[in-house]
Amino acid sequence: MCYTVSIFASTHEIETDLGATFDDADAYQPYFNVSGFVHPALPMVSSERPDAIQILEWGLIPRWIRDLDAASDIANKTLNARGDTVFEKSSFKDAIVSRRSLLPVNGFIEWRHEKKSKLPFFVRGIQETLITLGCIFEEWTDRNSGEHKKTFSILTTDANELMAYIHNNKLRMPVVIGKADRSAWLSDIDRHTIEQLMRPLCEHQLQAIPLSREISHITVNTDNADLLKPIGTAIVDPLVNNN
């Protein structure tokens, strides 16, 4: 799955990469390491307004949720949405059809399980500074207070060869939408096309950089860049790196 991301690019870098403009650049908070379970507010473009970068909260709250307690509960369960069931799940089935979005990140962090140890890796693009993760979003209003929230979930798919090695206990990875497919993802497309865009990213477009286990002990947001310092050689092809 995908529960920890890094997004520390400047507002200019994000705007240039996405071809969109921040509604409120001052609302953008960069993170070197942030967990979805603290429900950070992160930048994204959406099918609603593809030329604007808005700030949405991680943890999708469906429109039919009635109150804040229920919203807080479900937001911990909707950080990710599986691509193979997203059209059937009540929390996601409306959003996947018409409310898709893209989350720009410098990378994401996953752990490889080796016996009783968990080894952290920073996964990033090889050619690009930023990659965009396929997401869905919702708008929810608290019926008691009138509070309005825009929230999102990161879509996941089967792991490609690299991610099957890194995320070896779940064999999943986030949906990565390449630059050539971003416009289509944010357009009015049919279910077949959506499913094709949620396929695993082709091999050799990502690399996994081994990190210190110190990052595994971080349970809150941090802007400590040292946590992303490599402690070994980047892995692109597990068969080559581990022979």
Backbone as JSON, one array per atom type, in Angstrom:
{
  "sequence": "MCYTVSIFASTHEIETDLGATFDDADAYQPYFNVSGFVHPALPMVSSERPDAIQILEWGLIPRWIRDLDAASDIANKTLNARGDTVFEKSSFKDAIVSRRSLLPVNGFIEWRHEKKSKLPFFVRGIQETLITLGCIFEEWTDRNSGEHKKTFSILTTDANELMAYIHNNKLRMPVVIGKADRSAWLSDIDRHTIEQLMRPLCEHQLQAIPLSREISHITVNTDNADLLKPIGTAIVDPLVNNN",
  "N": [[0.85, -1.18, 0.0], [0.33, 2.41, 0.25], [1.4, 4.58, 2.45], [3.1, 6.55, 3.29], [4.64, 9.48, 2.23], [6.85, 11.68, 0.35], [7.09, 15.04, -0.2], [8.65, 17.66, -1.14], [9.33, 19.54, -2.95], [9.7, 22.82, -4.45], [7.18, 25.43, -4.68], [7.27, 26.56, -7.21], [8.57, 24.56, -8.71], [6.63, 22.53, -8.59], [4.42, 23.76, -9.83], [5.48, 24.19, -12.39], [5.97, 21.57, -13.24], [3.39, 20.43, -13.25], [1.97, 22.15, -14.83], [0.14, 23.94, -13.84], [-1.4, 26.25, -11.47], [-0.95, 27.28, -8.11], [-3.74, 27.73, -6.0], [-3.47, 28.87, -3.51], [-0.5, 29.48, -2.59], [0.77, 29.84, -0.17], [-0.43, 28.07, 1.5], [0.72, 25.66, 1.12], [2.55, 23.05, 2.51], [5.65, 21.72, 2.68], [7.01, 18.38, 2.95], [9.46, 16.13, 4.05], [9.0, 13.64, 4.95], [6.03, 12.14, 5.57], [3.25, 10.78, 7.2], [0.23, 9.22, 6.17], [-1.57, 8.79, 8.19], [-1.64, 10.94, 9.86], [-3.1, 12.63, 8.46], [-2.28, 14.7, 6.51], [-2.42, 17.87, 4.76], [-2.18, 18.14, 1.37], [-0.75, 19.05, -1.87], [-2.58, 19.05, -4.96], [-3.8, 18.41, -8.32], [-6.96, 18.31, -9.95], [-9.7, 16.59, -11.64], [-11.79, 18.28, -11.59], [-10.73, 20.89, -11.57], [-8.3, 21.16, -13.47], [-6.29, 23.0, -14.01], [-5.57, 24.19, -11.71], [-3.86, 24.13, -8.6], [-4.78, 22.66, -5.75], [-5.23, 22.32, -2.17], [-5.62, 19.39, -0.48], [-6.95, 17.14, 1.98], [-5.48, 14.18, 3.24], [-7.08, 11.11, 3.24], [-9.9, 9.91, 2.46], [-13.2, 11.13, 2.76], [-16.33, 10.0, 2.34], [-19.26, 11.4, 0.72], [-21.62, 10.69, 1.95], [-21.2, 10.31, 4.64], [-22.2, 11.04, 7.97], [-21.47, 12.51, 10.36], [-18.84, 14.16, 12.33], [-17.41, 12.37, 13.96], [-17.78, 9.9, 12.67], [-16.61, 10.56, 10.27], [-13.93, 10.98, 11.0], [-13.26, 8.42, 11.75], [-13.56, 6.87, 9.37], [-11.71, 8.08, 7.7], [-9.21, 7.12, 8.41], [-9.28, 4.68, 7.24], [-9.39, 4.97, 4.58], [-7.11, 5.84, 3.29], [-5.85, 4.65, 1.2], [-7.03, 3.26, -1.91], [-7.95, 0.36, -3.47], [-7.19, -0.44, -6.79], [-8.39, -2.62, -8.08], [-10.83, -3.01, -6.88], [-12.1, -0.61, -6.68], [-14.26, 0.32, -8.17], [-16.38, -0.94, -7.07], [-16.55, -0.57, -4.3], [-18.35, 1.12, -1.78], [-17.43, 3.52, -0.69], [-15.82, 4.58, -2.64], [-16.75, 4.27, -5.29], [-18.26, 6.21, -6.68], [-16.52, 8.38, -6.83], [-14.33, 7.45, -8.38], [-15.31, 7.42, -10.93], [-15.81, 10.08, -11.69], [-14.32, 11.91, -10.2], [-11.33, 12.29, -10.18], [-7.83, 12.66, -9.4], [-4.46, 14.05, -9.13], [-1.55, 13.54, -7.32], [1.36, 15.21, -6.74], [4.59, 14.06, -5.99], [7.86, 13.85, -4.52], [8.67, 11.36, -3.99], [7.99, 8.14, -2.45], [7.79, 6.19, 0.58], [8.63, 2.91, 1.39], [8.7, -0.34, 2.98], [10.8, -3.16, 3.15], [10.37, -6.48, 4.12], [12.4, -8.54, 5.99], [12.82, -11.4, 7.49], [12.56, -10.72, 10.82], [12.96, -8.08, 10.51], [12.42, -4.73, 9.24], [13.13, -3.01, 6.41], [13.7, 0.2, 5.32], [12.94, 2.03, 2.3], [13.39, 4.65, -0.04], [11.42, 5.46, -2.64], [11.61, 6.62, -5.87], [11.3, 8.53, -8.98], [13.33, 7.76, -11.84], [14.04, 9.38, -14.03], [12.59, 11.72, -13.62], [12.12, 14.51, -11.41], [9.78, 14.85, -9.96], [7.02, 12.66, -9.43], [3.69, 11.64, -10.3], [0.96, 10.57, -8.42], [-1.87, 8.53, -8.89], [-5.06, 9.45, -7.84], [-8.24, 9.65, -6.06], [-10.91, 11.91, -5.24], [-13.0, 13.6, -2.84], [-15.74, 15.7, -1.72], [-16.85, 16.84, 1.33], [-19.32, 17.72, 3.72], [-19.84, 18.64, 7.02], [-22.77, 17.98, 8.64], [-23.6, 19.06, 11.01], [-21.87, 21.16, 11.9], [-21.33, 22.52, 9.56], [-18.83, 22.53, 8.52], [-16.54, 22.24, 5.85], [-14.85, 19.94, 3.81], [-12.26, 18.91, 1.59], [-11.11, 15.88, 0.47], [-8.84, 13.06, -0.1], [-7.87, 9.91, -1.61], [-5.2, 7.65, -2.19], [-4.71, 5.68, -5.01], [-4.04, 2.19, -5.43], [-2.19, -0.51, -6.98], [-1.26, -3.69, -8.5], [2.03, -4.77, -7.64], [4.94, -3.85, -9.49], [7.97, -5.39, -10.78], [10.14, -4.29, -9.31], [8.83, -3.13, -7.08], [7.63, -5.37, -6.01], [9.78, -6.61, -4.91], [10.6, -4.71, -2.99], [8.24, -4.06, -1.47], [7.46, -6.53, -0.19], [5.7, -7.89, 1.42], [3.09, -7.24, 0.88], [2.87, -6.86, -1.86], [2.02, -4.67, -3.42], [1.63, -1.42, -4.95], [1.6, 2.2, -5.3], [-0.59, 3.73, -7.71], [0.99, 5.08, -10.42], [0.88, 7.79, -12.45], [2.02, 8.52, -15.56], [3.6, 11.33, -17.27], [2.62, 11.54, -19.89], [0.09, 10.52, -19.65], [-1.35, 12.05, -17.89], [-3.21, 14.08, -18.62], [-5.29, 12.57, -19.75], [-6.09, 11.09, -17.5], [-7.32, 13.01, -15.95], [-9.49, 13.61, -17.45], [-12.8, 13.13, -18.96], [-13.32, 9.98, -19.12], [-13.89, 6.52, -20.05], [-14.7, 3.5, -18.14], [-13.03, 1.34, -18.9], [-10.74, 2.64, -19.92], [-9.9, 4.02, -17.64], [-9.22, 1.83, -16.0], [-7.09, 0.78, -17.48], [-5.22, 2.81, -17.13], [-4.63, 2.48, -14.5], [-2.81, 0.48, -14.31], [0.19, -1.34, -13.31], [3.21, 0.59, -13.09], [5.54, 0.7, -15.77], [8.54, -1.31, -15.91], [11.77, -0.26, -14.65], [11.45, 2.51, -14.41], [11.42, 3.52, -11.96], [13.38, 3.92, -8.94], [14.75, 2.47, -6.0], [15.88, 3.59, -2.98], [17.97, 2.71, -0.38], [17.41, 3.41, 3.08], [18.27, 4.77, 6.32], [17.31, 2.97, 9.25], [16.27, 4.66, 11.07], [14.23, 6.25, 10.12], [12.02, 4.69, 10.37], [11.17, 4.98, 12.93], [9.92, 7.32, 13.13], [7.0, 8.82, 13.86], [5.44, 10.97, 13.37], [4.9, 13.93, 11.33], [7.78, 15.15, 9.59], [10.39, 17.43, 8.74], [12.94, 16.74, 8.26], [15.6, 16.48, 6.32], [17.76, 14.77, 6.38], [16.86, 12.24, 6.87], [16.36, 11.08, 4.45], [18.78, 10.47, 3.35], [20.84, 8.39, 1.4], [21.89, 5.06, 2.29], [23.09, 3.15, 0.92], [23.42, 1.51, -2.3], [21.28, 2.51, -4.95], [18.41, 0.66, -5.96], [17.33, -0.65, -8.97], [16.84, -2.78, -10.66], [15.97, -5.65, -9.19], [17.0, -8.24, -9.68], [19.49, -7.79, -10.74], [20.75, -6.2, -8.79], [20.86, -7.89, -6.61], [22.12, -10.28, -7.02]],
  "CA": [[0.0, 0.0, 0.0], [1.13, 3.63, 0.24], [0.98, 5.37, 3.6], [4.11, 7.56, 3.63], [5.13, 10.13, 1.03], [7.76, 12.82, 0.47], [6.82, 16.11, -1.16], [9.41, 18.81, -0.63], [9.64, 20.43, -4.07], [9.22, 24.19, -4.3], [5.92, 25.7, -5.38], [7.6, 26.79, -8.62], [8.83, 23.26, -9.34], [5.36, 21.81, -8.72], [3.62, 24.43, -10.85], [6.1, 23.94, -13.7], [5.78, 20.16, -13.6], [1.98, 20.13, -13.49], [1.36, 23.11, -15.74], [-1.0, 24.49, -13.1], [-1.02, 27.3, -10.53], [-1.51, 27.16, -6.77], [-4.76, 28.67, -5.54], [-2.9, 29.56, -2.34], [0.83, 28.91, -2.42], [1.15, 29.9, 1.24], [-1.04, 26.93, 2.22], [1.51, 24.46, 0.84], [3.53, 22.65, 3.52], [6.49, 20.62, 2.2], [7.37, 17.33, 3.91], [10.39, 15.1, 3.62], [8.46, 12.35, 5.39], [4.76, 12.38, 6.25], [2.35, 9.63, 7.23], [-1.17, 9.48, 5.9], [-2.38, 8.64, 9.4], [-1.81, 12.24, 10.5], [-4.0, 13.32, 7.55], [-1.71, 15.97, 6.07], [-3.01, 18.58, 3.63], [-1.16, 18.03, 0.32], [-1.15, 19.71, -3.12], [-2.96, 18.2, -6.08], [-4.69, 18.89, -9.37], [-8.1, 17.41, -10.04], [-10.53, 16.65, -12.84], [-12.67, 19.42, -11.38], [-9.99, 22.1, -11.97], [-6.95, 20.66, -13.79], [-5.31, 24.08, -14.13], [-5.36, 24.76, -10.39], [-3.32, 23.25, -7.57], [-5.52, 22.85, -4.51], [-4.71, 21.59, -1.01], [-6.61, 18.44, -0.01], [-6.54, 16.35, 3.15], [-5.32, 12.75, 2.93], [-8.04, 10.28, 3.96], [-11.15, 10.28, 1.79], [-14.46, 11.09, 3.5], [-17.44, 9.95, 1.38], [-20.28, 12.43, 0.9], [-22.75, 10.21, 2.74], [-20.86, 10.26, 6.07], [-23.13, 11.95, 8.62], [-20.94, 13.42, 11.38], [-17.39, 14.27, 12.43], [-16.86, 11.14, 14.54], [-17.76, 8.9, 11.6], [-15.64, 11.03, 9.28], [-12.59, 10.72, 11.53], [-13.06, 6.97, 11.74], [-13.39, 6.32, 8.03], [-10.54, 8.68, 7.06], [-8.07, 6.24, 8.66], [-9.46, 3.46, 6.47], [-9.48, 5.31, 3.15], [-5.87, 6.45, 2.81], [-5.64, 3.99, -0.09], [-8.16, 2.59, -2.55], [-7.44, -0.66, -4.39], [-7.68, -0.27, -8.15], [-9.18, -3.75, -8.55], [-12.15, -3.01, -6.24], [-12.54, 0.76, -6.49], [-15.55, 0.55, -8.81], [-17.42, -1.63, -6.31], [-16.6, -0.13, -2.92], [-19.28, 2.24, -1.62], [-16.7, 4.75, -0.38], [-15.0, 5.03, -3.75], [-17.27, 3.97, -6.63], [-18.68, 7.43, -7.38], [-15.36, 9.23, -7.06], [-13.46, 6.95, -9.45], [-15.93, 7.71, -12.22], [-15.81, 11.5, -12.1], [-13.52, 12.79, -9.33], [-9.96, 11.78, -10.13], [-6.85, 13.71, -9.15], [-3.04, 13.68, -9.19], [-0.74, 14.03, -6.21], [2.78, 15.26, -7.08], [5.48, 13.73, -4.88], [9.25, 13.54, -4.86], [8.77, 9.92, -3.86], [7.25, 7.56, -1.33], [8.63, 5.32, 1.39], [8.1, 1.57, 1.65], [9.57, -1.18, 3.79], [10.98, -4.56, 2.79], [10.41, -7.36, 5.29], [13.39, -9.61, 5.98], [12.65, -12.07, 8.77], [11.89, -9.84, 11.78], [13.39, -6.7, 10.26], [11.77, -3.94, 8.2], [14.16, -2.16, 5.82], [13.03, 1.29, 4.6], [13.45, 2.49, 1.01], [12.78, 5.82, -0.67], [11.15, 5.11, -4.04], [11.44, 7.84, -6.65], [11.51, 8.36, -10.41], [14.72, 7.8, -12.31], [14.22, 10.49, -14.95], [11.85, 12.9, -13.21], [12.21, 14.93, -10.01], [8.47, 14.59, -9.39], [6.11, 11.71, -10.06], [2.33, 11.93, -9.87], [0.22, 9.4, -8.0], [-3.28, 8.58, -9.23], [-5.91, 9.56, -6.65], [-9.63, 10.07, -6.19], [-11.18, 12.9, -4.2], [-14.39, 13.83, -2.45], [-16.07, 16.89, -0.95], [-17.75, 16.44, 2.42], [-19.75, 18.79, 4.61], [-20.37, 18.22, 8.32], [-24.15, 18.48, 8.71], [-23.8, 19.77, 12.28], [-21.11, 22.41, 11.99], [-21.19, 23.16, 8.28], [-17.43, 22.45, 8.08], [-16.41, 21.67, 4.51], [-13.53, 19.36, 3.58], [-11.91, 18.16, 0.38], [-10.21, 14.81, 0.9], [-8.46, 12.18, -1.2], [-7.29, 8.59, -1.38], [-4.24, 7.21, -3.22], [-5.03, 4.38, -5.61], [-2.95, 1.21, -5.49], [-2.3, -1.56, -7.99], [-0.28, -4.76, -8.3], [3.43, -4.33, -7.66], [5.82, -4.27, -10.58], [9.07, -6.24, -10.29], [10.89, -3.58, -8.28], [8.02, -2.97, -5.88], [7.41, -6.69, -5.43], [10.97, -6.87, -4.08], [10.61, -3.79, -1.86], [7.03, -4.21, -0.66], [7.32, -7.97, -0.41], [4.67, -8.52, 2.24], [1.77, -6.91, 0.33], [2.95, -6.91, -3.32], [1.22, -3.58, -3.94], [2.32, -0.15, -5.17], [0.66, 3.23, -5.72], [-0.76, 3.99, -9.15], [1.81, 6.21, -10.88], [0.4, 8.27, -13.75], [3.1, 9.19, -16.27], [3.28, 12.64, -17.83], [1.84, 11.4, -21.12], [-1.27, 10.07, -19.33], [-1.98, 12.91, -16.89], [-4.38, 14.75, -19.18], [-6.35, 11.57, -19.87], [-6.56, 10.73, -16.16], [-8.17, 14.09, -15.45], [-10.55, 13.85, -18.43], [-14.0, 12.3, -18.9], [-12.99, 8.75, -19.83], [-14.72, 5.38, -19.64], [-14.13, 2.6, -17.14], [-11.93, 0.56, -19.47], [-9.56, 3.49, -19.99], [-9.45, 4.23, -16.25], [-8.56, 0.6, -15.53], [-5.81, 0.68, -18.16], [-4.3, 3.78, -16.54], [-4.27, 2.04, -13.15], [-1.9, -0.66, -14.4], [1.5, -1.07, -12.68], [4.17, 1.35, -13.88], [6.51, -0.15, -16.47], [9.81, -1.52, -15.2], [12.93, 0.61, -14.82], [11.13, 3.93, -14.33], [11.58, 3.9, -10.56], [14.5, 3.36, -8.23], [14.52, 2.38, -4.56], [17.11, 3.98, -2.3], [17.94, 2.25, 1.02], [17.5, 4.47, 4.08], [18.51, 4.37, 7.7], [16.1, 2.51, 9.96], [15.78, 5.74, 11.92], [12.98, 6.78, 9.59], [10.94, 3.81, 10.82], [10.75, 5.36, 14.27], [9.27, 8.62, 13.05], [5.56, 8.57, 13.82], [4.77, 12.22, 13.04], [5.51, 14.62, 10.19], [9.1, 15.72, 9.84], [11.03, 18.05, 7.59], [14.36, 16.42, 8.41], [16.1, 15.96, 5.05], [18.76, 13.73, 6.62], [16.21, 10.93, 6.87], [16.34, 10.56, 3.08], [20.14, 10.22, 2.87], [21.06, 6.97, 1.06], [22.89, 4.31, 3.04], [23.56, 2.09, 0.03], [23.2, 1.72, -3.73], [19.9, 2.49, -5.39], [17.98, -0.56, -6.64], [16.45, -0.48, -10.12], [16.48, -4.14, -11.06], [16.33, -6.52, -8.06], [17.77, -9.4, -10.11], [20.86, -7.35, -10.93], [21.3, -5.68, -7.54], [20.91, -8.83, -5.52], [22.77, -11.55, -7.39]],
  "C": [[0.89, 1.24, 0.0], [0.63, 4.54, 1.34], [1.96, 6.47, 3.97], [4.68, 8.15, 2.34], [6.11, 11.24, 1.38], [7.38, 13.83, -0.62], [7.46, 17.38, -0.62], [9.85, 19.74, -1.76], [9.11, 21.83, -3.8], [7.9, 24.37, -5.03], [6.18, 25.91, -6.87], [7.84, 25.47, -9.35], [7.53, 22.49, -9.57], [4.51, 22.44, -9.81], [4.17, 24.16, -12.25], [5.84, 22.51, -14.16], [4.33, 19.86, -13.98], [1.34, 21.04, -14.53], [0.11, 23.72, -15.14], [-0.48, 25.49, -12.07], [-1.69, 27.07, -9.18], [-2.62, 28.18, -6.55], [-4.21, 29.52, -4.4], [-1.55, 28.92, -2.03], [1.27, 28.89, -0.96], [0.59, 28.73, 2.05], [-0.26, 25.64, 2.02], [2.56, 24.24, 1.92], [4.36, 21.5, 2.96], [6.83, 19.65, 3.32], [8.43, 16.42, 3.29], [9.85, 13.71, 3.96], [7.15, 12.63, 6.12], [3.86, 11.16, 6.09], [0.92, 10.05, 6.94], [-2.02, 9.48, 7.15], [-2.45, 9.93, 10.23], [-2.65, 13.16, 9.61], [-3.48, 14.69, 7.12], [-2.51, 16.57, 4.9], [-1.93, 18.71, 2.55], [-1.67, 18.63, -0.99], [-1.56, 18.71, -4.19], [-3.79, 18.95, -7.1], [-5.79, 17.86, -9.54], [-8.84, 17.56, -11.36], [-11.49, 17.83, -12.78], [-12.03, 20.7, -11.9], [-8.55, 21.71, -12.29], [-5.88, 21.74, -13.91], [-4.98, 24.72, -12.79], [-4.79, 23.72, -9.44], [-4.0, 23.61, -6.26], [-4.87, 22.03, -3.39], [-5.83, 20.72, -0.46], [-6.05, 17.61, 1.13], [-6.54, 14.86, 2.81], [-6.21, 11.92, 3.85], [-9.44, 10.62, 3.49], [-12.37, 10.1, 2.69], [-15.6, 11.09, 2.49], [-18.52, 10.98, 1.72], [-21.38, 11.99, 1.87], [-22.43, 10.05, 4.23], [-21.61, 11.36, 6.81], [-22.48, 12.95, 9.59], [-19.43, 13.31, 11.5], [-16.76, 13.01, 13.0], [-16.74, 10.05, 13.47], [-16.74, 9.28, 10.53], [-14.22, 10.73, 9.73], [-12.26, 9.24, 11.49], [-12.77, 6.46, 10.35], [-12.15, 6.87, 7.34], [-9.28, 7.85, 7.3], [-8.11, 4.97, 7.81], [-9.45, 3.71, 4.96], [-8.24, 6.06, 2.66], [-5.52, 5.9, 1.43], [-6.94, 3.41, -0.59], [-7.59, 1.61, -3.58], [-8.05, -0.47, -5.78], [-8.58, -1.39, -8.62], [-10.56, -3.82, -7.91], [-12.77, -1.62, -6.16], [-13.9, 1.04, -7.11], [-16.7, -0.1, -8.04], [-17.59, -1.1, -4.89], [-17.46, 1.13, -2.77], [-18.57, 3.57, -1.36], [-16.05, 5.38, -1.6], [-15.69, 5.02, -5.11], [-17.77, 5.2, -7.38], [-17.47, 8.29, -7.74], [-14.51, 8.75, -8.23], [-14.01, 7.28, -10.83], [-15.71, 9.16, -12.63], [-14.95, 12.42, -11.25], [-12.13, 12.19, -9.14], [-8.97, 12.95, -9.99], [-5.43, 13.15, -9.2], [-2.3, 14.34, -8.04], [0.73, 14.04, -6.63], [3.63, 14.96, -5.84], [6.91, 13.59, -5.4], [9.5, 12.05, -4.76], [7.89, 9.43, -2.73], [8.15, 6.55, -0.63], [7.92, 4.01, 1.64], [9.15, 0.74, 2.36], [9.6, -2.6, 3.24], [11.08, -5.38, 4.08], [11.45, -8.46, 5.08], [13.42, -10.23, 7.36], [11.92, -11.12, 9.73], [12.23, -8.37, 11.57], [12.55, -6.05, 9.16], [12.79, -2.92, 7.69], [13.5, -1.08, 4.97], [13.74, 1.67, 3.3], [12.67, 3.72, 0.57], [12.64, 5.52, -2.15], [10.86, 6.39, -4.81], [11.64, 7.55, -8.14], [12.98, 8.43, -10.77], [14.98, 9.04, -13.15], [13.64, 11.8, -14.43], [12.07, 13.22, -11.73], [10.92, 14.64, -9.28], [7.77, 13.48, -10.15], [4.71, 12.04, -9.55], [1.59, 10.63, -9.59], [-1.26, 9.59, -8.34], [-4.14, 8.52, -7.98], [-7.37, 9.78, -7.05], [-9.92, 11.03, -5.05], [-12.68, 13.03, -3.96], [-14.53, 15.18, -1.75], [-17.12, 16.49, 0.08], [-18.07, 17.64, 3.29], [-20.35, 18.2, 5.88], [-21.77, 18.84, 8.49], [-24.42, 19.25, 10.0], [-23.13, 21.14, 12.3], [-21.05, 23.2, 10.68], [-19.76, 23.15, 7.75], [-17.34, 21.7, 6.75], [-14.99, 21.16, 4.31], [-13.44, 18.74, 2.2], [-10.85, 17.14, 0.78], [-9.9, 13.87, -0.25], [-7.93, 10.84, -0.69], [-6.33, 8.27, -2.51], [-4.63, 5.82, -3.71], [-3.81, 3.48, -5.61], [-3.25, 0.14, -6.53], [-1.3, -2.66, -7.66], [1.14, -4.21, -8.39], [4.12, -4.74, -8.95], [7.01, -5.02, -9.96], [9.85, -5.58, -9.16], [10.1, -3.51, -6.98], [7.66, -4.31, -5.24], [8.6, -7.08, -4.55], [10.95, -6.0, -2.83], [9.44, -4.05, -0.93], [6.6, -5.68, -0.69], [6.28, -8.64, 0.47], [3.26, -8.27, 1.7], [1.71, -7.03, -1.19], [2.02, -5.89, -3.97], [2.12, -2.36, -4.17], [1.28, 0.91, -5.51], [0.55, 3.3, -7.24], [0.06, 5.22, -9.49], [1.33, 6.57, -12.29], [1.52, 9.04, -14.42], [2.64, 10.49, -16.91], [2.38, 12.53, -19.06], [0.39, 11.05, -20.84], [-2.01, 10.99, -18.36], [-3.26, 13.56, -17.41], [-5.56, 13.79, -19.29], [-6.95, 11.24, -18.51], [-7.53, 11.75, -15.61], [-9.34, 14.4, -16.38], [-11.74, 12.93, -18.19], [-13.76, 11.07, -19.75], [-13.82, 7.59, -19.28], [-13.96, 4.46, -18.68], [-12.94, 1.82, -17.69], [-10.64, 1.38, -19.5], [-9.0, 3.78, -18.59], [-8.68, 3.02, -15.76], [-7.21, 0.42, -16.2], [-4.78, 1.64, -17.56], [-3.87, 3.39, -15.13], [-3.34, 0.83, -13.16], [-0.57, -0.31, -13.71], [2.42, -0.3, -13.63], [5.17, 0.39, -14.52], [7.83, -0.22, -15.71], [10.83, -0.44, -15.55], [12.58, 2.09, -14.95], [11.26, 4.46, -12.9], [12.88, 3.31, -10.02], [14.21, 3.41, -6.73], [15.84, 2.59, -3.84], [17.04, 3.54, -0.84], [18.2, 3.39, 1.99], [17.86, 3.89, 5.44], [17.21, 3.94, 8.35], [15.55, 3.57, 10.9], [14.44, 6.26, 11.44], [11.78, 5.94, 10.03], [10.41, 4.2, 12.19], [10.04, 6.71, 14.29], [7.77, 8.38, 12.89], [4.76, 9.84, 13.53], [5.47, 12.83, 11.83], [6.92, 15.08, 10.57], [9.62, 16.35, 8.57], [12.54, 17.87, 7.67], [14.88, 15.73, 7.14], [17.09, 14.82, 5.24], [18.15, 12.33, 6.6], [16.2, 10.29, 5.49], [17.74, 10.34, 2.51], [20.34, 8.74, 2.59], [22.09, 6.33, 1.98], [23.44, 3.16, 2.2], [23.23, 2.44, -1.41], [21.72, 1.62, -4.08], [19.6, 1.2, -6.15], [17.03, -0.19, -7.77], [15.93, -1.83, -10.58], [16.9, -5.09, -9.94], [17.18, -7.71, -8.47], [19.24, -9.06, -10.3], [21.48, -6.96, -9.6], [21.53, -6.76, -6.48], [21.41, -10.21, -5.91], [24.06, -11.73, -6.59]]
}
